[in-house]
Amino acid sequence: MNWFTGCMLFIIIWWTALFAVLPLRTRPMDRPDEVSGWRGTPENPRLVMKVIVTTLVTSVLWLGIYAVVRSDYISFRHGVLAMHDADGL
């Protein structure tokens, strides 16, 4: 895995983890808006905490994926998953 692939993988995992972390520990407002009656906006969204948690979760997941890619546990170079030549084998 080169540095560009690693960065792109980190960004993809980060955005996916962000959408998983966003709804945690949120509560709608106690009193609805007088005009629209809307209560969907969280009182205290804690976005900084959620960005930090997302980054930590992403770092752990990325390191795990990096370790698997760097090891020979899953390899596209040899074994069952190997790409064969156009000549047959």
C-alpha positions as a Markdown table, in Angstrom:
| # | Residue | x | y | z |
|---|---|---|---|---|
| 1 | Met | 0.0 | 0.0 | 0.0 |
| 2 | Asn | 1.5 | 3.3 | -1.0 |
| 3 | Trp | 1.0 | 6.6 | 0.8 |
| 4 | Phe | -1.8 | 7.8 | -1.6 |
| 5 | Thr | -3.8 | 4.6 | -1.2 |
| 6 | Gly | -3.3 | 4.7 | 2.6 |
| 7 | Cys | -4.6 | 8.3 | 2.7 |
| 8 | Met | -7.6 | 7.6 | 0.5 |
| 9 | Leu | -8.4 | 4.5 | 2.6 |
| 10 | Phe | -8.2 | 6.6 | 5.8 |
| 11 | Ile | -10.6 | 9.2 | 4.4 |
| 12 | Ile | -13.1 | 6.6 | 3.3 |
| 13 | Ile | -13.0 | 4.9 | 6.7 |
| 14 | Trp | -13.2 | 8.2 | 8.5 |
| 15 | Trp | -16.4 | 9.3 | 6.7 |
| 16 | Thr | -18.0 | 6.0 | 7.2 |
| 17 | Ala | -17.1 | 6.0 | 10.9 |
| 18 | Leu | -18.3 | 9.6 | 11.2 |
| 19 | Phe | -21.8 | 8.6 | 10.1 |
| 20 | Ala | -21.7 | 5.7 | 12.6 |
| 21 | Val | -20.6 | 8.0 | 15.5 |
| 22 | Leu | -22.8 | 11.0 | 14.8 |
| 23 | Pro | -26.0 | 9.7 | 16.4 |
| 24 | Leu | -24.3 | 8.5 | 19.6 |
| 25 | Arg | -25.4 | 10.4 | 22.8 |
| 26 | Thr | -27.7 | 12.8 | 21.1 |
| 27 | Arg | -31.1 | 13.9 | 22.4 |
| 28 | Pro | -33.6 | 16.1 | 20.7 |
| 29 | Met | -34.4 | 19.5 | 22.2 |
| 30 | Asp | -36.9 | 19.3 | 25.1 |
| 31 | Arg | -39.1 | 22.1 | 23.8 |
| 32 | Pro | -40.1 | 22.2 | 20.2 |
| 33 | Asp | -39.8 | 25.3 | 18.1 |
| 34 | Glu | -42.8 | 27.6 | 18.5 |
| 35 | Val | -43.2 | 28.2 | 14.8 |
| 36 | Ser | -42.5 | 24.8 | 13.2 |
| 37 | Gly | -42.8 | 22.4 | 16.1 |
| 38 | Trp | -39.4 | 20.9 | 15.1 |
| 39 | Arg | -37.5 | 19.0 | 17.8 |
| 40 | Gly | -34.9 | 17.2 | 15.6 |
| 41 | Thr | -31.9 | 19.4 | 16.3 |
| 42 | Pro | -29.8 | 18.1 | 19.1 |
| 43 | Glu | -29.4 | 20.3 | 22.2 |
| 44 | Asn | -25.7 | 19.7 | 22.5 |
| 45 | Pro | -24.3 | 17.9 | 19.4 |
| 46 | Arg | -20.7 | 17.5 | 20.9 |
| 47 | Leu | -19.1 | 17.6 | 17.4 |
| 48 | Val | -15.5 | 18.1 | 18.6 |
| 49 | Met | -15.8 | 14.9 | 20.8 |
| 50 | Lys | -17.4 | 13.0 | 17.9 |
| 51 | Val | -14.6 | 14.1 | 15.5 |
| 52 | Ile | -12.0 | 12.9 | 18.0 |
| 53 | Val | -13.8 | 9.5 | 18.6 |
| 54 | Thr | -14.2 | 9.1 | 14.8 |
| 55 | Thr | -10.5 | 9.7 | 14.3 |
| 56 | Leu | -9.5 | 7.2 | 17.0 |
| 57 | Val | -11.8 | 4.5 | 15.7 |
| 58 | Thr | -10.6 | 5.2 | 12.1 |
| 59 | Ser | -6.9 | 5.0 | 13.3 |
| 60 | Val | -7.5 | 1.6 | 14.9 |
| 61 | Leu | -9.4 | 0.2 | 11.8 |
| 62 | Trp | -6.8 | 1.6 | 9.4 |
| 63 | Leu | -3.9 | 0.1 | 11.3 |
| 64 | Gly | -5.7 | -3.3 | 11.3 |
| 65 | Ile | -6.3 | -3.1 | 7.5 |
| 66 | Tyr | -2.7 | -1.9 | 7.0 |
| 67 | Ala | -1.4 | -4.9 | 9.0 |
| 68 | Val | -3.5 | -7.3 | 7.0 |
| 69 | Val | -2.4 | -5.8 | 3.7 |
| 70 | Arg | 1.3 | -5.8 | 4.6 |
| 71 | Ser | 1.2 | -9.4 | 5.8 |
| 72 | Asp | 0.9 | -12.4 | 3.6 |
| 73 | Tyr | -2.3 | -13.5 | 5.2 |
| 74 | Ile | -4.4 | -12.2 | 2.3 |
| 75 | Ser | -2.3 | -12.0 | -0.9 |
| 76 | Phe | -3.1 | -11.4 | -4.5 |
| 77 | Arg | 0.5 | -12.2 | -5.5 |
| 78 | His | 0.4 | -16.0 | -4.6 |
| 79 | Gly | -2.0 | -18.6 | -3.4 |
| 80 | Val | -5.7 | -19.0 | -4.2 |
| 81 | Leu | -6.4 | -15.3 | -4.7 |
| 82 | Ala | -3.4 | -14.8 | -7.1 |
| 83 | Met | -4.0 | -13.3 | -10.5 |
| 84 | His | -2.9 | -15.8 | -13.2 |
| 85 | Asp | -1.1 | -15.0 | -16.4 |
| 86 | Ala | -2.9 | -14.7 | -19.7 |
| 87 | Asp | -1.3 | -18.0 | -20.8 |
| 88 | Gly | -3.4 | -20.0 | -18.3 |
| 89 | Leu | -1.4 | -20.5 | -15.2 |
